[in-house]
């Protein structure tokens, strides 16, 4: 299959294109978690806890999600996307 055909299938959402890849050899690069300590003011912790309860996840999950969104946004701006 040509790359252009695969691109079209992906863009048109025709089928699951993962069937065309050997996923047994996928390697995660730099995905080891690294522990960091950070101090927040109590009002921020309270707000994070309210949001975590609202969406049904942990405080840590909220922080990770928000940081990831922000970093992706910044990376997109830098890349000109």
PDB file as gemmi writes it, atoms N, CA and C in Angstrom:
CRYST1    1.000    1.000    1.000  90.00  90.00  90.00 P 1                      
ATOM      1  N   UNK A   1       0.850  -1.174   0.000  1.00  0.00           N  
ATOM      2  CA  UNK A   1       0.000   0.000   0.000  1.00  0.00           C  
ATOM      3  C   UNK A   1       0.895   1.237   0.000  1.00  0.00           C  
ATOM      4  N   UNK A   2       0.517   2.200  -0.770  1.00  0.00           N  
ATOM      5  CA  UNK A   2       1.258   3.460  -0.819  1.00  0.00           C  
ATOM      6  C   UNK A   2       0.905   4.318   0.394  1.00  0.00           C  
ATOM      7  N   UNK A   3       1.842   5.164   0.769  1.00  0.00           N  
ATOM      8  CA  UNK A   3       1.619   6.058   1.909  1.00  0.00           C  
ATOM      9  C   UNK A   3       0.407   6.944   1.674  1.00  0.00           C  
ATOM     10  N   UNK A   4       0.214   7.381   0.442  1.00  0.00           N  
ATOM     11  CA  UNK A   4      -0.931   8.249   0.135  1.00  0.00           C  
ATOM     12  C   UNK A   4      -2.255   7.523   0.363  1.00  0.00           C  
ATOM     13  N   UNK A   5      -2.284   6.215   0.070  1.00  0.00           N  
ATOM     14  CA  UNK A   5      -3.499   5.428   0.307  1.00  0.00           C  
ATOM     15  C   UNK A   5      -3.770   5.292   1.807  1.00  0.00           C  
ATOM     16  N   UNK A   6      -2.701   5.057   2.556  1.00  0.00           N  
ATOM     17  CA  UNK A   6      -2.840   4.960   4.011  1.00  0.00           C  
ATOM     18  C   UNK A   6      -3.295   6.291   4.595  1.00  0.00           C  
ATOM     19  N   UNK A   7      -2.719   7.386   4.105  1.00  0.00           N  
ATOM     20  CA  UNK A   7      -3.132   8.721   4.553  1.00  0.00           C  
ATOM     21  C   UNK A   7      -4.612   8.948   4.294  1.00  0.00           C  
ATOM     22  N   UNK A   8      -5.080   8.536   3.116  1.00  0.00           N  
ATOM     23  CA  UNK A   8      -6.496   8.732   2.763  1.00  0.00           C  
ATOM     24  C   UNK A   8      -7.401   7.922   3.694  1.00  0.00           C  
ATOM     25  N   UNK A   9      -7.018   6.675   3.956  1.00  0.00           N  
ATOM     26  CA  UNK A   9      -7.816   5.850   4.872  1.00  0.00           C  
ATOM     27  C   UNK A   9      -7.889   6.506   6.254  1.00  0.00           C  
ATOM     28  N   UNK A  10      -6.751   7.036   6.712  1.00  0.00           N  
ATOM     29  CA  UNK A  10      -6.720   7.708   8.009  1.00  0.00           C  
ATOM     30  C   UNK A  10      -7.583   8.963   7.987  1.00  0.00           C  
ATOM     31  N   UNK A  11      -7.384   9.801   6.972  1.00  0.00           N  
ATOM     32  CA  UNK A  11      -8.120  11.060   6.887  1.00  0.00           C  
ATOM     33  C   UNK A  11      -9.616  10.844   6.738  1.00  0.00           C  
ATOM     34  N   UNK A  12     -10.001   9.813   5.977  1.00  0.00           N  
ATOM     35  CA  UNK A  12     -11.422   9.535   5.747  1.00  0.00           C  
ATOM     36  C   UNK A  12     -12.036   8.675   6.843  1.00  0.00           C  
ATOM     37  N   UNK A  13     -11.201   8.241   7.789  1.00  0.00           N  
ATOM     38  CA  UNK A  13     -11.661   7.387   8.888  1.00  0.00           C  
ATOM     39  C   UNK A  13     -12.392   6.156   8.355  1.00  0.00           C  
ATOM     40  N   UNK A  14     -11.828   5.571   7.288  1.00  0.00           N  
ATOM     41  CA  UNK A  14     -12.455   4.425   6.638  1.00  0.00           C  
ATOM     42  C   UNK A  14     -12.339   3.146   7.461  1.00  0.00           C  
ATOM     43  N   UNK A  15     -11.189   2.984   8.105  1.00  0.00           N  
ATOM     44  CA  UNK A  15     -10.961   1.772   8.883  1.00  0.00           C  
ATOM     45  C   UNK A  15      -9.834   2.021   9.876  1.00  0.00           C  
ATOM     46  N   UNK A  16      -9.637   1.057  10.746  1.00  0.00           N  
ATOM     47  CA  UNK A  16      -8.560   1.158  11.728  1.00  0.00           C  
ATOM     48  C   UNK A  16      -7.242   0.881  11.026  1.00  0.00           C  
ATOM     49  N   UNK A  17      -6.420   1.899  10.881  1.00  0.00           N  
ATOM     50  CA  UNK A  17      -5.169   1.733  10.142  1.00  0.00           C  
ATOM     51  C   UNK A  17      -4.097   1.025  10.955  1.00  0.00           C  
ATOM     52  N   UNK A  18      -4.322   0.808  12.239  1.00  0.00           N  
ATOM     53  CA  UNK A  18      -3.341   0.083  13.045  1.00  0.00           C  
ATOM     54  C   UNK A  18      -3.150  -1.343  12.548  1.00  0.00           C  
ATOM     55  N   UNK A  19      -4.137  -1.864  11.818  1.00  0.00           N  
ATOM     56  CA  UNK A  19      -4.013  -3.208  11.262  1.00  0.00           C  
ATOM     57  C   UNK A  19      -2.865  -3.301  10.264  1.00  0.00           C  
ATOM     58  N   UNK A  20      -2.412  -2.177   9.748  1.00  0.00           N  
ATOM     59  CA  UNK A  20      -1.331  -2.142   8.767  1.00  0.00           C  
ATOM     60  C   UNK A  20       0.047  -2.031   9.415  1.00  0.00           C  
ATOM     61  N   UNK A  21       0.102  -1.991  10.721  1.00  0.00           N  
ATOM     62  CA  UNK A  21       1.366  -1.819  11.429  1.00  0.00           C  
ATOM     63  C   UNK A  21       1.635  -3.000  12.347  1.00  0.00           C  
ATOM     64  N   UNK A  22       2.899  -3.288  12.551  1.00  0.00           N  
ATOM     65  CA  UNK A  22       3.314  -4.318  13.494  1.00  0.00           C  
ATOM     66  C   UNK A  22       3.467  -3.659  14.861  1.00  0.00           C  
ATOM     67  N   UNK A  23       2.412  -3.718  15.657  1.00  0.00           N  
ATOM     68  CA  UNK A  23       2.408  -3.032  16.950  1.00  0.00           C  
ATOM     69  C   UNK A  23       3.189  -3.784  18.022  1.00  0.00           C  
ATOM     70  N   UNK A  24       3.649  -4.998  17.707  1.00  0.00           N  
ATOM     71  CA  UNK A  24       4.413  -5.756  18.704  1.00  0.00           C  
ATOM     72  C   UNK A  24       5.797  -5.163  18.932  1.00  0.00           C  
ATOM     73  N   UNK A  25       6.230  -4.293  18.036  1.00  0.00           N  
ATOM     74  CA  UNK A  25       7.567  -3.714  18.142  1.00  0.00           C  
ATOM     75  C   UNK A  25       7.559  -2.241  18.539  1.00  0.00           C  
ATOM     76  N   UNK A  26       6.412  -1.747  18.965  1.00  0.00           N  
ATOM     77  CA  UNK A  26       6.317  -0.348  19.371  1.00  0.00           C  
ATOM     78  C   UNK A  26       7.107  -0.149  20.660  1.00  0.00           C  
ATOM     79  N   UNK A  27       7.908   0.894  20.684  1.00  0.00           N  
ATOM     80  CA  UNK A  27       8.679   1.228  21.877  1.00  0.00           C  
ATOM     81  C   UNK A  27       8.259   2.597  22.377  1.00  0.00           C  
ATOM     82  N   UNK A  28       8.048   2.684  23.665  1.00  0.00           N  
ATOM     83  CA  UNK A  28       7.745   3.962  24.283  1.00  0.00           C  
ATOM     84  C   UNK A  28       9.068   4.614  24.656  1.00  0.00           C  
ATOM     85  N   UNK A  29       9.273   5.815  24.183  1.00  0.00           N  
ATOM     86  CA  UNK A  29      10.520   6.519  24.426  1.00  0.00           C  
ATOM     87  C   UNK A  29      10.303   7.568  25.509  1.00  0.00           C  
ATOM     88  N   UNK A  30      11.160   7.552  26.508  1.00  0.00           N  
ATOM     89  CA  UNK A  30      11.116   8.528  27.601  1.00  0.00           C  
ATOM     90  C   UNK A  30       9.758   8.586  28.286  1.00  0.00           C  
ATOM     91  N   UNK A  31       9.129   7.448  28.464  1.00  0.00           N  
ATOM     92  CA  UNK A  31       7.823   7.418  29.113  1.00  0.00           C  
ATOM     93  C   UNK A  31       7.910   7.020  30.584  1.00  0.00           C  
ATOM     94  N   UNK A  32       9.113   6.833  31.099  1.00  0.00           N  
ATOM     95  CA  UNK A  32       9.263   6.522  32.516  1.00  0.00           C  
ATOM     96  C   UNK A  32       8.845   7.739  33.329  1.00  0.00           C  
ATOM     97  N   UNK A  33       7.922   7.560  34.266  1.00  0.00           N  
ATOM     98  CA  UNK A  33       7.532   8.701  35.085  1.00  0.00           C  
ATOM     99  C   UNK A  33       8.701   9.192  35.936  1.00  0.00           C  
ATOM    100  N   UNK A  34       8.766  10.461  36.096  1.00  0.00           N  
ATOM    101  CA  UNK A  34       9.790  11.062  36.947  1.00  0.00           C  
ATOM    102  C   UNK A  34       9.071  11.813  38.054  1.00  0.00           C  
ATOM    103  N   UNK A  35       9.399  11.484  39.276  1.00  0.00           N  
ATOM    104  CA  UNK A  35       8.729  12.097  40.422  1.00  0.00           C  
ATOM    105  C   UNK A  35       9.264  13.506  40.651  1.00  0.00           C  
ATOM    106  N   UNK A  36       8.332  14.431  40.834  1.00  0.00           N  
ATOM    107  CA  UNK A  36       8.688  15.808  41.178  1.00  0.00           C  
ATOM    108  C   UNK A  36       7.819  16.244  42.349  1.00  0.00           C  
ATOM    109  N   UNK A  37       8.330  17.126  43.146  1.00  0.00           N  
ATOM    110  CA  UNK A  37       7.569  17.702  44.254  1.00  0.00           C  
ATOM    111  C   UNK A  37       7.266  19.147  43.907  1.00  0.00           C  
ATOM    112  N   UNK A  38       6.047  19.540  44.173  1.00  0.00           N  
ATOM    113  CA  UNK A  38       5.649  20.914  43.883  1.00  0.00           C  
ATOM    114  C   UNK A  38       4.718  21.384  44.993  1.00  0.00           C  
ATOM    115  N   UNK A  39       4.884  22.612  45.393  1.00  0.00           N  
ATOM    116  CA  UNK A  39       4.035  23.190  46.436  1.00  0.00           C  
ATOM    117  C   UNK A  39       3.008  24.113  45.791  1.00  0.00           C  
ATOM    118  N   UNK A  40       1.749  23.968  46.227  1.00  0.00           N  
ATOM    119  CA  UNK A  40       0.663  24.817  45.756  1.00  0.00           C  
ATOM    120  C   UNK A  40       0.051  25.542  46.944  1.00  0.00           C  
ATOM    121  N   UNK A  41      -0.443  26.747  46.734  1.00  0.00           N  
ATOM    122  CA  UNK A  41      -1.206  27.395  47.799  1.00  0.00           C  
ATOM    123  C   UNK A  41      -2.503  26.613  48.042  1.00  0.00           C  
ATOM    124  N   UNK A  42      -3.020  26.709  49.248  1.00  0.00           N  
ATOM    125  CA  UNK A  42      -4.191  25.908  49.606  1.00  0.00           C  
ATOM    126  C   UNK A  42      -5.402  26.204  48.729  1.00  0.00           C  
ATOM    127  N   UNK A  43      -5.586  27.460  48.300  1.00  0.00           N  
ATOM    128  CA  UNK A  43      -6.725  27.769  47.435  1.00  0.00           C  
ATOM    129  C   UNK A  43      -6.620  27.010  46.107  1.00  0.00           C  
ATOM    130  N   UNK A  44      -5.381  26.806  45.634  1.00  0.00           N  
ATOM    131  CA  UNK A  44      -5.187  26.100  44.377  1.00  0.00           C  
ATOM    132  C   UNK A  44      -5.480  24.603  44.552  1.00  0.00           C  
ATOM    133  N   UNK A  45      -5.049  24.051  45.674  1.00  0.00           N  
ATOM    134  CA  UNK A  45      -5.327  22.646  45.965  1.00  0.00           C  
ATOM    135  C   UNK A  45      -6.832  22.433  46.070  1.00  0.00           C  
ATOM    136  N   UNK A  46      -7.525  23.353  46.736  1.00  0.00           N  
ATOM    137  CA  UNK A  46      -8.983  23.253  46.854  1.00  0.00           C  
ATOM    138  C   UNK A  46      -9.648  23.283  45.482  1.00  0.00           C  
ATOM    139  N   UNK A  47      -9.192  24.176  44.617  1.00  0.00           N  
ATOM    140  CA  UNK A  47      -9.757  24.273  43.267  1.00  0.00           C  
ATOM    141  C   UNK A  47      -9.470  23.014  42.455  1.00  0.00           C  
ATOM    142  N   UNK A  48      -8.261  22.496  42.581  1.00  0.00           N  
ATOM    143  CA  UNK A  48      -7.912  21.259  41.879  1.00  0.00           C  
ATOM    144  C   UNK A  48      -8.770  20.096  42.370  1.00  0.00           C  
ATOM    145  N   UNK A  49      -8.984  20.031  43.678  1.00  0.00           N  
ATOM    146  CA  UNK A  49      -9.807  18.964  44.241  1.00  0.00           C  
ATOM    147  C   UNK A  49     -11.254  19.062  43.767  1.00  0.00           C  
ATOM    148  N   UNK A  50     -11.788  20.271  43.684  1.00  0.00           N  
ATOM    149  CA  UNK A  50     -13.159  20.454  43.188  1.00  0.00           C  
ATOM    150  C   UNK A  50     -13.271  19.991  41.744  1.00  0.00           C  
ATOM    151  N   UNK A  51     -12.297  20.356  40.924  1.00  0.00           N  
ATOM    152  CA  UNK A  51     -12.318  19.948  39.517  1.00  0.00           C  
ATOM    153  C   UNK A  51     -12.160  18.433  39.395  1.00  0.00           C  
ATOM    154  N   UNK A  52     -11.274  17.861  40.195  1.00  0.00           N  
ATOM    155  CA  UNK A  52     -11.070  16.414  40.170  1.00  0.00           C  
ATOM    156  C   UNK A  52     -12.355  15.675  40.538  1.00  0.00           C  
ATOM    157  N   UNK A  53     -13.029  16.155  41.569  1.00  0.00           N  
ATOM    158  CA  UNK A  53     -14.287  15.530  41.987  1.00  0.00           C  
ATOM    159  C   UNK A  53     -15.349  15.695  40.907  1.00  0.00           C  
ATOM    160  N   UNK A  54     -15.381  16.868  40.289  1.00  0.00           N  
ATOM    161  CA  UNK A  54     -16.373  17.159  39.247  1.00  0.00           C  
ATOM    162  C   UNK A  54     -16.238  16.207  38.055  1.00  0.00           C  
ATOM    163  N   UNK A  55     -14.995  15.916  37.648  1.00  0.00           N  
ATOM    164  CA  UNK A  55     -14.816  15.052  36.478  1.00  0.00           C  
ATOM    165  C   UNK A  55     -14.496  13.603  36.857  1.00  0.00           C  
ATOM    166  N   UNK A  56     -14.419  13.322  38.167  1.00  0.00           N  
ATOM    167  CA  UNK A  56     -14.267  11.951  38.639  1.00  0.00           C  
ATOM    168  C   UNK A  56     -12.883  11.352  38.469  1.00  0.00           C  
ATOM    169  N   UNK A  57     -11.865  12.176  38.656  1.00  0.00           N  
ATOM    170  CA  UNK A  57     -10.486  11.688  38.580  1.00  0.00           C  
ATOM    171  C   UNK A  57      -9.709  12.207  39.782  1.00  0.00           C  
ATOM    172  N   UNK A  58      -8.462  11.815  39.882  1.00  0.00           N  
ATOM    173  CA  UNK A  58      -7.636  12.279  40.995  1.00  0.00           C  
ATOM    174  C   UNK A  58      -7.095  13.683  40.729  1.00  0.00           C  
ATOM    175  N   UNK A  59      -6.647  14.325  41.784  1.00  0.00           N  
ATOM    176  CA  UNK A  59      -6.005  15.637  41.655  1.00  0.00           C  
ATOM    177  C   UNK A  59      -4.801  15.536  40.721  1.00  0.00           C  
ATOM    178  N   UNK A  60      -4.018  14.486  40.891  1.00  0.00           N  
ATOM    179  CA  UNK A  60      -2.835  14.299  40.053  1.00  0.00           C  
ATOM    180  C   UNK A  60      -3.223  14.183  38.577  1.00  0.00           C  
ATOM    181  N   UNK A  61      -4.314  13.494  38.288  1.00  0.00           N  
ATOM    182  CA  UNK A  61      -4.762  13.353  36.900  1.00  0.00           C  
ATOM    183  C   UNK A  61      -5.148  14.708  36.308  1.00  0.00           C  
ATOM    184  N   UNK A  62      -5.804  15.547  37.099  1.00  0.00           N  
ATOM    185  CA  UNK A  62      -6.170  16.891  36.630  1.00  0.00           C  
ATOM    186  C   UNK A  62      -4.914  17.688  36.302  1.00  0.00           C  
ATOM    187  N   UNK A  63      -3.945  17.654  37.193  1.00  0.00           N  
ATOM    188  CA  UNK A  63      -2.704  18.402  36.977  1.00  0.00           C  
ATOM    189  C   UNK A  63      -1.999  17.902  35.723  1.00  0.00           C  
ATOM    190  N   UNK A  64      -1.882  16.589  35.572  1.00  0.00           N  
ATOM    191  CA  UNK A  64      -1.225  16.024  34.389  1.00  0.00           C  
ATOM    192  C   UNK A  64      -1.956  16.419  33.111  1.00  0.00           C  
ATOM    193  N   UNK A  65      -3.279  16.329  33.140  1.00  0.00           N  
ATOM    194  CA  UNK A  65      -4.080  16.647  31.964  1.00  0.00           C  
ATOM    195  C   UNK A  65      -3.907  18.114  31.574  1.00  0.00           C  
ATOM    196  N   UNK A  66      -4.004  19.005  32.537  1.00  0.00           N  
ATOM    197  CA  UNK A  66      -3.885  20.433  32.244  1.00  0.00           C  
ATOM    198  C   UNK A  66      -2.486  20.797  31.772  1.00  0.00           C  
ATOM    199  N   UNK A  67      -1.480  20.222  32.410  1.00  0.00           N  
ATOM    200  CA  UNK A  67      -0.110  20.501  31.977  1.00  0.00           C  
ATOM    201  C   UNK A  67       0.136  19.973  30.565  1.00  0.00           C  
ATOM    202  N   UNK A  68      -0.354  18.777  30.272  1.00  0.00           N  
ATOM    203  CA  UNK A  68      -0.178  18.206  28.936  1.00  0.00           C  
ATOM    204  C   UNK A  68      -0.857  19.073  27.880  1.00  0.00           C  
ATOM    205  N   UNK A  69      -2.088  19.531  28.168  1.00  0.00           N  
ATOM    206  CA  UNK A  69      -2.802  20.396  27.222  1.00  0.00           C  
ATOM    207  C   UNK A  69      -2.031  21.686  26.973  1.00  0.00           C  
ATOM    208  N   UNK A  70      -1.532  22.269  28.023  1.00  0.00           N  
ATOM    209  CA  UNK A  70      -0.792  23.529  27.902  1.00  0.00           C  
ATOM    210  C   UNK A  70       0.506  23.337  27.123  1.00  0.00           C  
ATOM    211  N   UNK A  71       1.232  22.278  27.425  1.00  0.00           N  
ATOM    212  CA  UNK A  71       2.491  22.018  26.733  1.00  0.00           C  
ATOM    213  C   UNK A  71       2.261  21.701  25.256  1.00  0.00           C  
ATOM    214  N   UNK A  72       1.195  20.951  24.945  1.00  0.00           N  
ATOM    215  CA  UNK A  72       0.873  20.676  23.546  1.00  0.00           C  
ATOM    216  C   UNK A  72       0.518  21.957  22.818  1.00  0.00           C  
ATOM    217  N   UNK A  73      -0.215  22.830  23.476  1.00  0.00           N  
ATOM    218  CA  UNK A  73      -0.577  24.116  22.885  1.00  0.00           C  
ATOM    219  C   UNK A  73       0.666  24.947  22.597  1.00  0.00           C  
ATOM    220  N   UNK A  74       1.574  24.995  23.553  1.00  0.00           N  
ATOM    221  CA  UNK A  74       2.817  25.744  23.357  1.00  0.00           C  
ATOM    222  C   UNK A  74       3.657  25.145  22.241  1.00  0.00           C  
ATOM    223  N   UNK A  75       3.742  23.812  22.199  1.00  0.00           N  
ATOM    224  CA  UNK A  75       4.515  23.147  21.151  1.00  0.00           C  
ATOM    225  C   UNK A  75       3.915  23.390  19.777  1.00  0.00           C  
ATOM    226  N   UNK A  76       2.581  23.444  19.708  1.00  0.00           N  
ATOM    227  CA  UNK A  76       1.922  23.721  18.434  1.00  0.00           C  
ATOM    228  C   UNK A  76       2.233  25.127  17.955  1.00  0.00           C  
ATOM    229  N   UNK A  77       2.249  26.080  18.876  1.00  0.00           N  
ATOM    230  CA  UNK A  77       2.560  27.462  18.512  1.00  0.00           C  
ATOM    231  C   UNK A  77       3.995  27.586  18.026  1.00  0.00           C  
ATOM    232  N   UNK A  78       4.908  26.901  18.701  1.00  0.00           N  
ATOM    233  CA  UNK A  78       6.323  26.949  18.316  1.00  0.00           C  
ATOM    234  C   UNK A  78       6.514  26.313  16.940  1.00  0.00           C  
ATOM    235  N   UNK A  79       5.791  25.214  16.688  1.00  0.00           N  
ATOM    236  CA  UNK A  79       5.923  24.511  15.416  1.00  0.00           C  
ATOM    237  C   UNK A  79       5.157  25.210  14.300  1.00  0.00           C  
ATOM    238  N   UNK A  80       4.344  26.197  14.649  1.00  0.00           N  
ATOM    239  CA  UNK A  80       3.575  26.922  13.647  1.00  0.00           C  
ATOM    240  C   UNK A  80       2.340  26.192  13.166  1.00  0.00           C  
ATOM    241  N   UNK A  81       1.838  25.278  13.989  1.00  0.00           N  
ATOM    242  CA  UNK A  81       0.645  24.512  13.611  1.00  0.00           C  
ATOM    243  C   UNK A  81      -0.597  25.266  14.018  1.00  0.00           C  
TER     244      UNK A  81                                                      
END                                                                             
